[in-house]
Amino acid sequence: AYVPVRPNTVVAVDLVAHEILWRHKRPTPDGISVRGQAPPVLDRARNVAYLGYSDGTLVAVDAGSGDVVWTATLGKPREFFADVDARPIIVDGGKSLIAASYNGGLFKLDADTGRNLWKQDVFRIMGLADVGSGLLVASDGDGQVIGLYRSTGRIRWRYKLERGWPNAPLAVGHGLVAVAAAGGPVAFLEIATGRPKQLFSLGAGTSVPPFYREPNLVVLSNQGAFVALRYGQGISVD
């Protein structure tokens, strides 16, 4: 297991031996961050783990030893909100990686070297999802959900939440992506167009992304409600 530990550390744990295998830490920035750290991503084929930190860096490490393979600076460390919050996405059969810093923008990186292949700097990305059909969906800090072309990072569509701040998007099949919002409803959007198919209100909203396993979507609200939704049954989501 690869476990983020605040304020700026990732620990690898052997779950069988009950031992810490390695620990990787970055300096804690002086400025303000949004969420601080991205969930680690493991590329099993390359045996590499990708770790995002609150100082705006993305680090590739050997998954077994924790040795650094490369480090890429995505954020603007002298400004607030440099943190890498969104879980990186492995693309091109493991040859490339898409990652984001809140104040630095969206990047496509070479998986072997961390070299920047392209950059789009017009976003404040808090979460990313690969939703198929050559598209990514990003949650943005100004309350927008954005559909992007995976090959270039260019915008296909935008959807503005009625209220609240979006969590990481989640593809839920049937051509839909779900985006929960802190202080707002869960929005079910068409992946191709960004048009809303349904809004589901949870009162105070939810601060954590939902979980999906066909056919159920599970959401934990900020008021402590545990809600299960199921696709089908006569309307888009029951």
NORPE-V889325 format. One line per field, one symbol per residue. burial: # if it has 16 or more other ideal C-beta (glycine too) atoms within 10 Angstrom, else .. Layout:
burial=???
This chain:
burial=.#.#..######.........#.#.#..#.#.#########.#..#.##############.#..#..##.#.####...###########....##############.#..#.....#..#########...#######.######.#..#..##.#.#..#########...######..########..#.#.#...#..###.##.#....#.###.......#.#.....#.
